[in-house]
Amino acid sequence: MRDPRLEDSAAGDVYWDEIESIEPAGLKHVYDLSISETHNFVANDICVHNTTLALNISQYAAIAHKIPVAIFSLETSKEQLVQRILCSEARVDNTKLRTGFLADEDWRKLARAMGGLSEAPIFIDDSATLSVMEMRAKARKLKAEHGLGLVVIDYIQMIQSYKRSENRTQELSEISRGIKSLAKELDLPIIAVSQLSRAVETLGSKRPMLSHLRECVTGDTLVQLADGRRPPIRNLVGTQPHLFALSPHGRIVDATASAVWSVGRRSVCRVRLASGRAIRATWEHRVYTGRGWVRVKELRLQDGLGVARRLPAPLVPSRSTALEDAPTLKDRTLHSETTNDVFWDPVTSIELDGEEEVFDLTVPGPASWLADGIVNHNSGEIEQVADLVIFLYREDYYDMERAQKENKENICEVIIAKHRNGPIGSVELFFHKEYSRFANLERRR
């Protein structure tokens, strides 16, 4: 019997996906988008580039070279991953497989692909809550039983830390070092997918760079060393200085930087505080506030920045006076803040301050350091421990008109930004979004 509604549904560009659950996600920052006429938009397309590239690498290793591969997928279910891999191998449109509208030729392609995949040594673990220690145990077992040759983790930010704390950034640093240790222990490569801050999209150039993983300050920033000296950070390049840092318990402690280096020229801004102090840094740089670790771009006027008490600060109330007042006022917050080693210095202005060479500093452990007394977060640990850093960039995602003029529609630029044991540079691949597959690009002259 002919059903017009069914025909319209089959001919349309969308299909109906069943809702499995509705759960509260807590208080989060949200955004809105207005589209004239249609009043809707497509969000979070299933064709995610980084996951797709990692899967393609896994497929090639397991199918073409029979290398056992372990995939720890903390976000995507094993059924979805298998579907992606199957469509990629068969070169069948993902949407057709999901909706069931397959042509006879599609069925034949899928059957051929299933034959190869059934013999491929791919092991998928889609546990939603995994720690590095749990991954280590499972990877060791696979290594012993199947001779594991590659591990893929999708993605780092979803991994649970066995040292739970309020500082998620410090947890990610521990996780990154744990993954590095696991790679060395098992003597095999680990591909760890990570999210890049969307702040890069607010800049003039949308192309991701290694410096986007780093939090930088200008060369005249004074670093508080443990011996009392305060040299500009530019003078410490290439050294591992002994300096002061802030512990997770709010105490000023001694620490040693693992590296200090120049990042290059970046746009910077100046943040002024009520005490007269100021810091000049990139927008992604993180400072310690009463709200926790906050990026410079997220600072608000009157936010209190953490400043070490042991340094000269003429506008700071004495600790003894504050301690005497706290019990009288019966203020637990005041008592807590007067017993740690920092006070909160209000932000009075935030302004653009040109472009110049900026520098980076990494402190393992406390993951912080003092810039003229102001508590700063150290550089991102992910970039530091990685032997190879790869970014993916598509021109047509940001400027379709320009991409069409330059013949770069569906072209993905694979940017090798860091390589300890080889060259860096860019390679262009063709992205078959309907197949979730990258392919070599043939250039016609």
VEXDO-406518 format. One record per residue: x, y, z of N, C-alpha, C in turn; residue in three letters. Coordinates in steps of 0.05 Angstrom, whole numbers, plus 5000, padded with zeros to 4 digits. Layout:
BEGIN
XYZXYZXYZALA ...
This chain:
BEGIN
501749765000500050005000501850255000MET 501150434983502750684980502250865004ARG 504450955016504351145039505951395032ASP 504551615025506051865018507951965039PRO 507151935065508952025087511551865087ARG 511351605083513651435083515451495059LEU 514251555036515851635013517351895017GLU 515952085029517252345035519552305054ASP 519252135074521352085094523751955081SER 523251765062525451615049526951795030ALA 525551995019526852164999528252405012ALA 527852455038528952685051531852655058GLY 533052865068535852875075536352815105ASP 534252745120534652675148533252415153VAL 534152285175532752045184532152085214TYR 530351915225529551945252531051755270TRP 532551865289534251715307532851695334ASP 532551455344531051415369532551525393GLU 531151665411532251765436532451535456ILE 534951485466535351275485535151365514GLU 536051615520535951715547536052015547SER 535052135568535152425573536152455601ILE 538452585604539752605631540652895636GLU 540352995661541453255667544453265665PRO 545553475653548453495649549653715667ALA 548153825685549254025703549254305691GLY 550454495705550554775696552954815678LEU 552454895653554554935634554055195618LYS 556255305607556055535590554855455563HIS 552755585554551455505529551455735509VAL 550955665484550955865462548455835446TYR 547756045431545456035414546256115386ASP 544556045367545156095339542556145324LEU 542456375309540056445295540456405265SER 538756255252538856205223536256305211ILE 536456495192534056605180532656395162SER 530156415159528456245142528155955153GLU 530355795154530055525163529955495193THR 531355675207531355675237532455425249HIS 534255285235535455045247538255015236ASN 539854845248542554795238543354515247PHE 545454415234546454145240548754165260VAL 548654035283550754055303552053775306ALA 554753785310556153535317555753315296ASN 556553365271556353165250557952925259ASP 557052685251558352445259561152415248ILE 561752555226564352525213566352695227CYS 567452605249569452745264572152675253VAL 573652875246576152825231578252675247HIS 578752755272580952625287580352335293ASN 577852275300577151995305577351835279THR 576451955257576551815231579451755223THR 581251955226584051905218585251685236LEU 584651685262585751475280584651205272ALA 582051195265580950935256582150845230LEU 582551025211583850955185586650835189ASN 588150955207590850855213590650575225ILE 588650535243588250275255587550065234SER 585750145217584849955195587249865178GLN 588850055170591149995153593049805167TYR 593649865193595449695208594349415211ALA 591849395218590649125224589948965199ALA 588849095179587948955155590148905135ILE 591749115129593849085109596348945120ALA 596948985145599448875156599048685179HIS 596448625186595748435207597048495234LYS 597448755240598548845265596148875285ILE 596348735308594148755328593849045338PRO 591449145339590949415347588849425369VAL 589349575390587449605412586349895410ALA 583649915410582350185409580850225435ILE 581650425450580150495474578450735467PHE 575850685464574050895456572250975479SER 572851205491571351295515568851455509LEU 568551525483566251695476564351545457GLU 565351395438563751265418563550965423THR 561150855420560650575425562050405404SER 562550155412563849965394562149915369LYS 559549925372557749885349558150105328GLU 558350355338558650585320561450565306GLN 563450495322566150475310566250255289LEU 565050025294565049815274563549895249VAL 561450045253559950145230561650335213GLN 563050505227564850695212567050545197ARG 568250355211570450195198569350045174ILE 566949925177565749765156565149945131LEU 563950175136563250355114565850455100CYS 567850515116570450605105571650395087SER 571650145096572849925080571149865055GLU 568549875059566749805036566250035018ALA 566950275027566350525012563350545007ARG 561950525029559050545028558250785046VAL 556350935037555451175051554351095079ASP 555451235100554651185128551651215131ASN 550551425119547751475123545951255112THR 546751145089545250925077545150685095LYS 547450625108547550395125545850445150LEU 545950685161544450745185541350735180ARG 540550825157537750845150536750585137THR 538550425127537750165114537150195085GLY 537450435073536950465045539350405028PHE 539950145025542350055011541549934984LEU 543250004964542849894938544049614937ALA 543449454917544549184914547549184914ASP 548749384900551649394899552849454926GLU 551449614942552349674970552549424986ASP 550549244983550548994998553048824991TRP 553648824965555948664956558548784967ARG 558749044967561149174978561449115008LYS 559249125023559349075051560148785056LEU 559148595040559848315044562748265040ALA 563948405019566748365014568448485037ARG 567548715047569048845068568948685094ALA 566648565099566348395123568348165124MET 568948055101570747835099573547915110GLY 574548145101577148235110577148325139GLY 574948455147574848545175574548315195LEU 573348105187572947875205575647755214SER 577647795198580347685204582247895215GLU 581348145216583148355225583348355256ALA 585848365266586248365295585748635308PRO 583248715308582448975321580848915346ILE 581749025369580448985394579449255404PHE 576749275408575549525416574449505445ILE 575249695461574149725488572749995490ASP 570149985494568550235494567650305522ASP 569150225543568450295570568450595573SER 566350705585566050995587567851125608ALA 568550965628570251065650572750895652THR 574850985640577450845641579551025652LEU 581450915667583751055675586150945661SER 588451085662590850985649591750725661VAL 591350685687592050435700590450205689MET 587850245685586150035673586949975644GLU 587650185629588550145602591149985602MET 592850045621595449905623594949605627ARG 593149535645592649255651591449115626ALA 589649245613588349115589590349105566LYS 591949305562593949305541596149095546ALA 596949055571598848855577597848575570ARG 595248525577594048275571593948225541LYS 593148425525593048395496595848355485LEU 597748495496600548465487601548175491LYS 600848065514601747785521600347585504ALA 597747625498596147425485596147455454GLU 596447695444596147735415598447885403HIS 600447965419602748115407601948395398GLY 600648545416599548815409601748985396LEU 600949135375602849305361602149595359GLY 599649665366598749945365596449985384LEU 596450215398594150295416593050565407VAL 590450585405589150835398587250905422VAL 587451155431585851255453584151495443ILE 581551475445579751685435577751755457ASP 578151965473580252145471581352215498TYR 583552365500584952405526583152535547ILE 581652735539580052885559577852725572GLN 577252485562575252315573576352115593MET 579052095595580251905613579951995642ILE 579351795659579051855688581851855701GLN 582152035720584752055734584451895760SER 586451735767586351585792587051775816TYR 588152015810588552215831586552435827LYS 584152395837582052595832582552845848ARG 582353075834582753335846580953535832SER 580853785843579253995831580654115807GLU 583154055804584754175782584853965759ASN 582953995740582853805718585253825700ARG 586354065698588754095681591053945692THR 591353935718593553785730593053485727GLN 590553405728589853125723590653045694GLU 590053215675590753155647593753135643LEU 595253295659598253265658599052995667SER 597852905689598552635700597752415680GLU 595452455667594452255647596352245623ILE 597252485614599152495591601752345597SER 602852395621605252265629604851965632ARG 602451885641601851595644601751465617GLY 600651595597600451485570603351455558ILE 604951655563607751645553609151415566LYS 608751375592610051155606609150885596SER 606550865589605450615579606650545551LEU 606950755534608150705508611050595511ALA 612550705529615250615534615350335545LYS 613550285564613450015577612749795557GLU 610749845540609849645521611549645495LEU 613149855492614849885468613149875443ASP 611150055442609450075418608350355416LEU 607550435392606350705389603550725401PRO 602950955412600251015422599251265409ILE 596951255395595751485383593551585402ILE 593951815414592051925433590752165421ALA 588152155416586552375404586052575426VAL 586352825420585853045439584253265427SER 582753405443581253645433583053885434GLN 582754055414584154305413582254525420LEU 583154715436581354935444580155075419SER 577555135420576255265398577055565396ARG 578655655415579455935415581055995390ALA 582355795378583855845353582055955331VAL 579455885333577555975312576856275315GLU 577556395337577056675341579356855330THR 581556725322583856875313583656925283LEU 585457085273585457145244585756895227GLY 587856745233588356495218587156265234SER 585656095221584355875234586055625234LYS 588355635220590055395218591355345245ARG 591055105256592255045283595255035282PRO 596455115303599355115305600154995332MET 602654925335603654805360603455005383LEU 603755265376603555465397600855485409SER 598755385396596055385407595755195430HIS 597655015433597654835456599154945480LEU 600355175476602055295496600955555507ARG 601555605532600655845546603156025550GLU 603156255539605656405537605456685551CYS 607756785559608057055570610257195555VAL 610257465557612257625543615057585557THR 617157655542619857615551620657765576GLY 619257995582619958155605618658055631ASP 617157835629615757735653617857635673THR 617557725698619557655719618757385732LEU 620657205733620256945745621456935773VAL 619856865793620856865820622356605826GLN 625056625827626656395833626956335862LEU 627656095869627856015897630056155912ALA 632056255898634256395911633756695915ASP 631256785908630557065912630857235888GLY 632157145867632457295843629857295826ARG 629557505809627157525792628057605764ARG 629357425750630257485722627957475703PRO 628057625680626057595659626157315648PRO 623857215639623656945630625456905605ILE 625857115589627457075565630357005572ARG 631257085596633957025604634256735614ASN 632056595617632156315628631856105606LEU 631656195581631356005559633655805559VAL 632955545556634955335554635855235582GLY 634755345603635555265630633255115644THR 633855005667631854875684631955005712GLN 630955245714631255395739629655275763PRO 630755325786629455245812627855495820HIS 625155455823623455685827621255625847LEU 619555825852617255785870614755715854PHE 613055545866610555465853608455445874ALA 605955405866603755375884602755085884LEU 602754965908601754685910598754675909SER 597554445904594654415903593354485930PRO 594954495952593854565978594154855985HIS 594955025965595155305970597655395983GLY 599755235982602355305994604455365973ARG 606055575979608355635962610555435967ILE 611355295946613355075949615655115929VAL 617854985934620054985915619554775893ASP 620254845868619954665846622054715825ALA 622354545806624354575784622954565757THR 623454765741622354765714623854565696ALA 622354425680623554225662624554355636SER 623354585629624154715604623154995603ALA 624755175590623955455585624755505556VAL 622955605539623655645511621955875498TRP 622855965475621456165460619356025442SER 616956135442614856015425614656155398VAL 615256415397614956565373613256815378GLY 612456955357610957195360607957135362ARG 606657255382603757215386602457475395ARG 599857495391598357725402598257695432SER 598557915447598557905476596658125487VAL 595958095512594358295526595658355553CYS 594958575564595958655591593758645611ARG 594258505633592358495655593558645679VAL 592158855688593059015711591458945736ARG 592858945758591658885784591659125802LEU 589959105823589659335841592259405856ALA 593959215860596459265875598559405858SER 597959435832599859565814601359355797GLY 601159105804602358895788600958875761ARG 602358755741601158705715602558465703ALA 601158325685602258105671601358125642ILE 603258085624602758085595602957805584ARG 600757705572600757425564598857385541ALA 598857145529597057085508594257025520THR 592257025503589456995512588956725525TRP 590556525516590056255526591556195552GLU 593256385560594856345584593056325609HIS 593656145628591956105651593256225676ARG 591556355692592456465718590556355739VAL 591556375764590056265787588256485799TYR 585656425800583756625811582056495833THR 580356655845578556555865576556355853GLY 576356355826574556165812576055925803ARG 578655905810580355685800582055775777GLY 583155585761584855655739583055765716TRP 583756005707582156145687583956255665VAL 583156225640584656335618584356635617ARG 586356775607586257065607583757165593VAL 583057035571580757125555578157105571LYS 578156945593575756895609575657065634GLU 577757225639577857395662575757615662LEU 574857685685572857905688574058115706ARG 573258365703574158575721573358505749LEU 575058555768574758505797575158205804GLN 575758035784576657765790579157785807ASP 579457625828581757635845583857435835GLY 586257535827588457355818590057285843LEU 590957035844592556935866595357055865GLY 596257185886598957295888600157185914VAL 602757105912604156995935604457205957ALA 603857125982604157316004606957366012ARG 608757176008611557216018613057426002ARG 611957515979613357715963612457995972LEU 614058205967613358475975610758555962PRO 608858645978606258735967605058935986ALA 605559195982604859406001601859426006PRO 600159345987597259375991595959126003LEU 597558936012596458686023595958716053VAL 593658646063593158646092594858436105PRO 595858486129597558296142595958046149SER 597357816149596057566155595057556184ARG 596657666202595957656230593357806235SER 593058046222590658206226588158056215THR 588557936192586357786180585557546196ALA 587557416208586957186224585457256250LEU 586157496260584757586284581857656278GLU 581357766254578657846247576857616238ASP 578057406227576457186217574757046237ALA 575756976262573956856281571757046291PRO 572357296293570457496301568057506282THR 568857516256566757526235565457256230LEU 566657046242565556776238565356706208LYS 567456786193567456746164569456526158ASP 568456286151570156066145571856116119ARG 570656246100572156306075574456486081THR 574056696097576156876105578356726119LEU 577656556138579656396153581256226134HIS 579856096115581255916096583256076079SER 582356306070584056466052586456596067GLU 586156636093588356766108590356556118THR 589756306115591656096124593155976101THR 592556056077594255956055596256166047ASN 597856116026600056286020599456485997ASP 596956525990596256715969594056905979VAL 593957135967591657315971590557385943PHE 588157495943586857545917587057845910TRP 588457895888588958165878587058225856ASP 585158415859583058455839584158555812PRO 582958465790583558555763582258825759VAL 583859025750582759285745582459355715THR 584059215698583759265669584859035654SER 583758985630584758785611584658915584ILE 586958935571587059075545589058955526GLU 588458975500590358885480592959035482LEU 595158895477597759025480599758945458ASP 598758925434600458875411601258585406GLY 603458555392604458285385607458285389GLU 608458075401611358055405612157765412GLU 614757725415615757455421614857375449GLU 613857135451612957035477614456775485VAL 614356705511615956485521614156305538PHE 615156055541613655855554615355725576ASP 614155615596615555495619613855265629LEU 615155035634613854795644614954715671THR 613154665690613954575717612354325724VAL 613654095722612353845730611553845759PRO 609453705766608653685794606653905801GLY 607554135813605554345820604154465795PRO 605454445772604254545747603654845749ALA 605454995763605055285765607655415771SER 607655685769610055845775609156125781TRP 610956295792610356565800611556765781LEU 609956935770610857155753610457415769ALA 612757515780612557745798610557705820ASP 610457465830608557395851605857285842GLY 605057345817602557255807602756955800ILE 600756795809600856505804599956445776VAL 601656315760601156245733601155945729ASN 599555845710599655565704601955505685HIS 603155275686605255205667604055115641ASN 605855055622604954985595603454725595SER 601954675573600454425570602354185569GLY 601753985585603453745587603053565563GLU 600753575549600253405527602353445505ILE 602853695498604753755477607653685486GLU 608153715512610853675521611653375520GLN 609853195527610652915528610352775501VAL 608852885483608352755457610852755440ALA 611352525427613552515408612752625381ASP 610152605375609152695349606452835354LEU 606153075343603653225345602653275317VAL 600153195312598853235286596353385289ILE 595953595272593453745271592053695245PHE 589453715244587853685220586453955214LEU 586554035189585354295182584054275155TYR 581554375153580054385128579254675122ARG 580254775099579555045091576555085086GLU 575254875075572454905068570654905092ASP 571654835115570154845140569655125149TYR 571655305143571555585151570755775129TYR 571655715104571155895082570655735056ASP 568155655052567555475029568155615002MET 567555875001567956024976570956024968GLU 572556084988575456084983576455804976ARG 575455604990576355324985575655244956ALA 573355324947572555254920574255394899GLN 575055644905576755784886579555664885LYS 580455564908583155444909583155144905GLU 580755034897580454754892581254584916ASN 580254664940580854524965578354424979LYS 576254394964573854284976574253994983GLU 573553915008573953645018576953565020ASN 578653765020581553715024582253765053ILE 583453565065584353595093587353615095CYS 588253825108591153865111592053725137GLU 593753535135594853395158597553525165VAL 597553675188599753835196601453695217ILE 603853605209605653485229607253715241ILE 606353795265607554035278609953965296ALA 610053725305612353645322613053355316LYS 615653295313616553025307619352995319HIS 619652855341622252825353624252675336ARG 623252495319625052315304624752345274ASN 623752575265623452605236622652895229GLY 622152935204621553205194618653285201PRO 618153545201615453655204614553775177ILE 611953825174610953925149608053855147GLY 606953895122604153845117603753655094SER 601553495096600753305075597753345070VAL 596953355045594053385039592853115032GLU 590453065044588952825038586152905030LEU 584852725015582052765008580352645029PHE 578352785038576552685059573852605048PHE 573352345047570752245039568952245064HIS 567452455068565852475093563652265093LYS 562552185070560451995070561451715077GLU 564051665073565251405079566751405106TYR 567151645118568951675141571751565134SER 572751665112575251555102577051775090ARG 579651765096581651935083582951775061PHE 583551915039584851785016587151955006ALA 589051814993591251964980590152154959ASN 591352374956590452584938591952574912LEU 590552544890591752544864591552824852GLU 593852944846593953204834594253184804ARG 592453294789592653294760593953554751ARG 595853524733597253764723596153844696ARG 
